[in-house]
């Protein structure tokens, strides 16, 4: 509680509101910037929350911080074993992860990009390869989780990209003083992930959605369909995520809607996605597509960065919050500084 004295004889006691839990990881395509729009479609009541592409978990942490997940079952899933492995280690051993992050922070302050490439090529990738050979893929210990967080915070724009051999190959980012170790933040995330009813699963979206039904709130933020022939945002697992995967995802969501689930999906405004989301069977299922402005940050050409349209598809009516005018949101996005992208190389979500 906090006491604020007003005048000489009256004290007003105001409760101290806990700071909201922020995502631990930067993640290409993360949804923090779209939360004001997404919140308009949060259902007033639901029994279970399902997120098959958890990524940075922006929507999960937003719902958690607002108390919307209290007493509810939460299923956080992703097919990326590194991501789920990192989250499990943070949930189960936050102090050990923090200790390892502190060591990496000291190394990075001393050696900068040299440290980044040493950690990436001589520690992180070999440790991942050893785990895969021993059938322990995705089982992260605190050291490996700390390396994952370190590379995420110092690599280019939060990308997680694998080469054809399955090795992480994102270049170092252009950061003068990156934030690497935040103990309070790690503990906050650990508490959210360890909350009663929250489960972390490394499964495909189809398995995560197989029993979605009445009372479920499903949020999907899949790897984005490329909006141009040079954009690649889908290779954050060894198998990638192509147009056929998007079609299967849409079929799974329609099946869930027909069983009574409330669905909210975000994606790029690629023409193939616009066509898919406005098809007659999708509209017949009650799913409606909305265009919203977003900020494109991952592009090596300045002319290609800035506000662009993204898509929201949902069967939930916007209610309970004030709609933010699109021109206002576009102006806010345009005013934000956008980090420079390194030249060369394929980029992935």
C-alpha positions as CSV (number, residue, x, y, z in Angstrom):
1,X,0.0,0.0,0.0
2,X,1.1,3.6,-0.6
3,X,0.2,6.6,1.5
4,X,-0.3,10.0,-0.2
5,X,-0.9,12.9,2.2
6,X,-3.4,15.5,1.0
7,X,-3.5,18.7,3.0
8,X,-2.7,18.5,6.7
9,X,-5.3,16.2,8.1
10,X,-6.2,13.6,5.5
11,X,-4.4,10.6,4.1
12,X,-5.5,8.8,1.0
13,X,-4.3,5.2,0.9
14,X,-3.9,3.8,-2.6
15,X,-3.0,0.2,-3.5
16,X,0.3,-0.3,-5.3
17,X,-0.5,-2.0,-8.6
18,X,2.1,-4.7,-9.5
19,X,4.0,-4.0,-12.7
20,X,2.7,-6.1,-15.6
21,X,4.8,-9.1,-16.6
22,X,6.5,-8.4,-19.9
23,X,7.7,-11.0,-22.4
24,X,11.2,-12.3,-21.6
25,X,12.2,-12.7,-25.2
26,X,12.2,-10.4,-28.2
27,X,10.5,-12.3,-31.0
28,X,10.1,-11.3,-34.6
29,X,6.4,-10.8,-35.1
30,X,5.8,-10.3,-31.4
31,X,2.4,-8.8,-30.6
32,X,3.1,-6.2,-27.9
33,X,2.5,-3.4,-30.4
34,X,-0.9,-4.8,-31.4
35,X,-2.2,-5.5,-27.8
36,X,-4.5,-2.4,-27.8
37,X,-6.3,-3.9,-30.8
38,X,-6.2,-7.5,-29.7
39,X,-7.6,-6.7,-26.3
40,X,-10.8,-5.5,-28.0
41,X,-11.4,-9.2,-28.9
42,X,-10.6,-10.9,-25.6
43,X,-13.8,-12.7,-24.6
44,X,-15.5,-11.6,-21.4
45,X,-15.4,-15.1,-20.0
46,X,-13.7,-18.4,-20.9
47,X,-12.6,-21.6,-19.1
48,X,-9.4,-22.4,-20.9
49,X,-6.8,-20.4,-22.8
50,X,-4.8,-22.1,-25.6
51,X,-1.9,-20.6,-27.5
52,X,-0.4,-23.0,-30.1
53,X,2.4,-20.5,-31.2
54,X,3.5,-19.0,-27.9
55,X,6.6,-17.2,-29.2
56,X,7.3,-14.3,-26.9
57,X,4.0,-14.9,-25.2
58,X,2.9,-11.2,-25.4
59,X,-0.8,-12.0,-25.3
60,X,-0.4,-14.7,-22.5
61,X,1.6,-12.2,-20.3
62,X,-1.0,-9.5,-21.0
63,X,-3.9,-11.7,-20.0
64,X,-2.0,-13.0,-16.9
65,X,-1.1,-9.4,-15.8
66,X,-4.7,-8.4,-16.1
67,X,-5.9,-11.3,-14.0
68,X,-7.9,-12.8,-16.9
69,X,-6.2,-16.2,-16.4
70,X,-6.9,-16.5,-12.7
71,X,-8.4,-19.9,-12.0
72,X,-8.3,-20.9,-15.6
73,X,-6.5,-23.7,-17.4
74,X,-3.7,-22.4,-19.7
75,X,-2.1,-24.4,-22.5
76,X,1.0,-22.7,-24.0
77,X,2.4,-24.7,-26.9
78,X,5.0,-24.3,-29.6
79,X,6.7,-26.7,-32.0
80,X,10.1,-25.0,-31.4
81,X,11.8,-27.2,-28.8
82,X,14.4,-24.5,-28.0
83,X,11.7,-22.0,-27.0
84,X,9.8,-24.4,-24.8
85,X,13.0,-25.8,-23.3
86,X,14.1,-22.2,-22.4
87,X,10.8,-21.4,-20.8
88,X,10.8,-24.6,-18.8
89,X,14.3,-23.9,-17.4
90,X,13.3,-20.4,-16.5
91,X,10.1,-21.7,-14.8
92,X,11.9,-24.4,-12.8
93,X,15.3,-22.9,-12.1
94,X,15.2,-19.1,-12.3
95,X,18.0,-18.4,-9.9
96,X,20.4,-20.7,-11.9
97,X,19.4,-19.0,-15.2
98,X,20.0,-15.6,-13.6
99,X,23.5,-16.7,-12.4
100,X,24.4,-17.9,-15.9
101,X,23.0,-14.7,-17.5
102,X,25.2,-12.6,-15.2
103,X,28.3,-14.4,-16.3
104,X,27.3,-14.0,-20.0
105,X,26.6,-10.3,-19.4
106,X,30.1,-9.8,-17.9
107,X,31.7,-11.6,-20.9
108,X,29.7,-9.5,-23.4
109,X,30.6,-6.2,-21.7
110,X,34.2,-7.2,-22.0
111,X,34.3,-8.7,-25.5
112,X,31.1,-7.6,-27.4
113,X,30.5,-9.3,-30.7
114,X,33.4,-11.6,-30.3
115,X,31.7,-13.1,-27.3
116,X,28.4,-13.4,-29.2
117,X,29.9,-15.5,-32.0
118,X,31.9,-17.6,-29.5
119,X,28.7,-18.4,-27.5
120,X,26.7,-19.0,-30.7
121,X,29.2,-21.2,-32.5
122,X,31.3,-22.8,-29.8
123,X,28.8,-23.3,-26.9
124,X,25.2,-23.0,-27.9
125,X,25.0,-24.9,-31.1
126,X,27.3,-27.7,-29.9
127,X,25.2,-28.1,-26.8
128,X,22.0,-28.2,-28.8
129,X,23.6,-30.8,-31.1
130,X,24.8,-32.9,-28.2
131,X,21.3,-32.8,-26.7
132,X,19.7,-33.9,-30.0
133,X,22.1,-36.8,-30.4
134,X,21.2,-38.0,-26.9
135,X,17.5,-37.8,-27.5
136,X,17.4,-34.8,-25.1
137,X,16.5,-32.2,-27.7
138,X,14.6,-29.3,-26.2
139,X,15.6,-30.3,-22.6
140,X,17.4,-27.1,-21.5
141,X,19.5,-26.8,-18.5
142,X,20.0,-23.3,-16.9
143,X,23.2,-22.7,-18.8
144,X,21.6,-23.4,-22.2
145,X,18.6,-21.3,-21.3
146,X,20.8,-18.4,-20.4
147,X,22.6,-18.7,-23.7
148,X,19.3,-18.7,-25.6
149,X,18.2,-15.5,-23.8
150,X,21.6,-13.9,-24.3
151,X,21.6,-14.6,-28.0
152,X,18.0,-13.4,-28.3
153,X,18.9,-10.1,-26.6
154,X,22.1,-9.4,-28.4
155,X,21.3,-11.0,-31.8
156,X,19.6,-9.2,-34.7
157,X,16.1,-8.1,-33.8
158,X,15.1,-11.2,-31.8
159,X,15.2,-13.6,-34.7
160,X,15.4,-17.3,-34.2
161,X,16.7,-18.7,-37.5
162,X,18.1,-22.2,-38.2
163,X,20.2,-23.1,-41.2
164,X,19.6,-26.3,-43.2
165,X,21.8,-28.2,-40.7
166,X,19.6,-27.1,-37.8
167,X,22.2,-24.7,-36.4
168,X,21.2,-21.3,-35.0
169,X,22.8,-18.7,-37.3
170,X,21.4,-15.3,-36.5
171,X,24.1,-12.5,-36.7
172,X,24.9,-10.2,-33.8
173,X,22.7,-7.1,-33.5
174,X,23.7,-3.5,-33.6
175,X,23.2,-2.6,-29.9
176,X,25.4,-0.3,-28.0
177,X,24.3,-1.4,-24.5
178,X,21.9,-4.4,-24.7
179,X,20.0,-5.4,-21.6
180,X,21.1,-9.0,-20.9
181,X,20.3,-9.9,-17.2
182,X,17.2,-8.6,-15.4
183,X,16.7,-10.7,-12.3
184,X,13.4,-9.2,-11.3
185,X,12.1,-9.7,-14.9
186,X,13.2,-13.4,-15.0
187,X,11.5,-14.0,-11.6
188,X,8.3,-12.3,-12.9
189,X,8.2,-14.5,-16.0
190,X,9.0,-17.6,-13.9
191,X,6.1,-16.9,-11.6
192,X,3.7,-16.5,-14.5
193,X,4.9,-19.7,-16.2
194,X,4.7,-21.6,-12.8
195,X,1.2,-20.3,-12.0
196,X,-1.5,-22.9,-11.2
197,X,-3.1,-24.3,-14.3
198,X,-0.3,-23.2,-16.8
199,X,1.2,-25.9,-18.9
200,X,4.1,-25.7,-21.4
201,X,4.1,-28.2,-24.3
202,X,6.3,-28.8,-27.3
203,X,3.7,-30.0,-29.7
204,X,2.4,-29.1,-33.2
205,X,-0.5,-26.7,-33.5
206,X,-2.7,-29.5,-34.6
207,X,-2.2,-31.4,-31.3
208,X,-2.6,-28.2,-29.3
209,X,-6.0,-27.5,-31.0
210,X,-7.3,-31.0,-31.4
211,X,-9.9,-30.7,-28.6
212,X,-10.6,-27.0,-28.6
213,X,-14.3,-26.5,-27.8
214,X,-16.9,-24.4,-26.0
215,X,-15.4,-22.4,-23.2
216,X,-11.9,-22.2,-24.9
217,X,-10.2,-18.9,-25.9
218,X,-7.7,-19.7,-28.7
219,X,-5.1,-17.2,-29.8
220,X,-2.9,-18.0,-32.8
221,X,0.1,-16.0,-34.0
222,X,1.7,-18.4,-36.5
223,X,4.9,-17.7,-38.4
224,X,3.9,-15.0,-40.9
225,X,3.2,-15.7,-44.5
226,X,5.8,-13.6,-46.5
227,X,4.4,-10.5,-48.0
228,X,7.1,-10.4,-50.8
229,X,9.3,-12.9,-52.6
230,X,12.3,-11.8,-50.5
231,X,10.7,-12.1,-47.1
232,X,11.3,-15.3,-45.1
233,X,9.7,-15.4,-41.6
234,X,8.9,-19.1,-41.3
235,X,12.1,-20.9,-40.7
236,X,12.2,-20.9,-36.9
237,X,11.9,-24.7,-36.8
238,X,13.9,-27.1,-39.0
239,X,10.8,-27.9,-41.0
240,X,9.7,-24.3,-41.7
241,X,6.0,-23.2,-42.0
242,X,4.7,-23.0,-45.5
243,X,1.4,-22.2,-47.2
244,X,0.1,-25.8,-46.7
245,X,0.7,-25.4,-43.0
246,X,-1.3,-22.2,-42.9
247,X,-4.2,-24.0,-44.7
248,X,-4.1,-26.8,-42.1
249,X,-4.1,-24.3,-39.3
250,X,-7.1,-22.6,-40.7
251,X,-8.9,-25.9,-41.0
252,X,-8.1,-26.7,-37.3
253,X,-9.4,-23.3,-36.2
254,X,-12.6,-23.7,-38.2
255,X,-13.1,-27.1,-36.6
256,X,-12.6,-25.5,-33.2
257,X,-15.1,-22.7,-33.9
258,X,-17.7,-25.3,-34.9
259,X,-17.1,-27.0,-31.6
260,X,-17.8,-23.7,-29.9
261,X,-14.3,-22.2,-29.3
262,X,-13.6,-18.4,-29.4
263,X,-10.7,-17.9,-31.9
264,X,-8.4,-14.9,-32.4
265,X,-5.6,-15.1,-35.1
266,X,-3.1,-12.6,-36.4
267,X,-1.1,-12.8,-39.6
268,X,0.5,-10.8,-42.3
269,X,-1.6,-9.2,-45.0
270,X,0.0,-11.3,-47.7
271,X,-2.5,-11.7,-50.7
272,X,-2.7,-15.5,-50.2
273,X,-3.8,-15.0,-46.6
274,X,-6.3,-12.4,-47.5
275,X,-7.8,-14.7,-50.0
276,X,-7.8,-17.6,-47.5
277,X,-9.4,-15.7,-44.7
278,X,-12.2,-14.2,-46.8
279,X,-13.2,-17.5,-48.5
280,X,-16.9,-18.4,-48.2
281,X,-16.4,-21.4,-45.9
282,X,-14.4,-19.2,-43.5
283,X,-17.0,-16.5,-43.4
284,X,-19.7,-19.2,-43.0
285,X,-18.0,-20.4,-39.9
286,X,-18.3,-16.9,-38.4
287,X,-14.7,-15.8,-38.7
288,X,-14.3,-12.2,-39.7
289,X,-11.1,-10.6,-41.1
290,X,-9.9,-7.1,-39.9
291,X,-7.0,-5.1,-41.2
292,X,-4.9,-3.2,-38.6
293,X,-1.7,-1.2,-38.9
294,X,1.5,-2.6,-37.6
295,X,5.2,-1.8,-37.7
296,X,7.6,-3.7,-39.9
297,X,11.0,-3.7,-38.3
298,X,12.8,-6.6,-40.0
299,X,14.0,-5.3,-43.3
300,X,17.5,-4.2,-44.5
301,X,15.9,-1.5,-46.7
302,X,14.7,1.6,-45.0
303,X,12.0,2.1,-47.6
304,X,10.5,-1.2,-46.6
305,X,10.3,-0.5,-42.9
306,X,7.4,1.3,-41.2
307,X,3.7,0.9,-40.8
308,X,2.0,-1.9,-42.8
309,X,-1.3,-3.7,-42.5
310,X,-1.6,-6.9,-40.6
311,X,-4.7,-9.1,-40.4
312,X,-6.8,-10.2,-37.4
313,X,-9.3,-13.0,-37.9
314,X,-11.8,-13.8,-35.2
315,X,-15.3,-14.9,-34.3
316,X,-15.3,-12.6,-31.2
317,X,-17.0,-9.3,-31.5
318,X,-15.0,-6.2,-30.4
319,X,-16.6,-5.2,-27.1
320,X,-15.8,-3.9,-23.7
321,X,-13.0,-1.5,-24.8
322,X,-12.7,1.7,-26.8
323,X,-11.7,1.2,-30.4
324,X,-8.4,2.9,-31.2
325,X,-8.8,4.9,-34.4
326,X,-6.6,3.4,-37.1
327,X,-5.0,6.8,-38.1
328,X,-4.0,7.3,-34.4
329,X,-2.4,3.8,-34.2
330,X,-0.6,4.4,-37.5
331,X,0.7,7.7,-36.3
332,X,2.0,6.1,-33.1
333,X,3.7,3.3,-35.0
334,X,5.3,5.7,-37.5
335,X,6.8,7.8,-34.6
336,X,8.5,4.8,-33.0
337,X,12.2,4.3,-33.8
338,X,13.0,1.2,-35.8
339,X,16.3,-0.6,-35.4
340,X,18.6,-0.9,-38.4
341,X,18.9,-4.3,-39.9
342,X,22.2,-5.9,-41.1
343,X,22.6,-6.5,-44.8
344,X,22.6,-9.9,-46.3
345,X,21.3,-13.3,-45.2
346,X,17.8,-14.8,-45.1
347,X,15.5,-13.6,-42.3
348,X,13.1,-15.7,-40.4
349,X,10.4,-15.2,-37.8
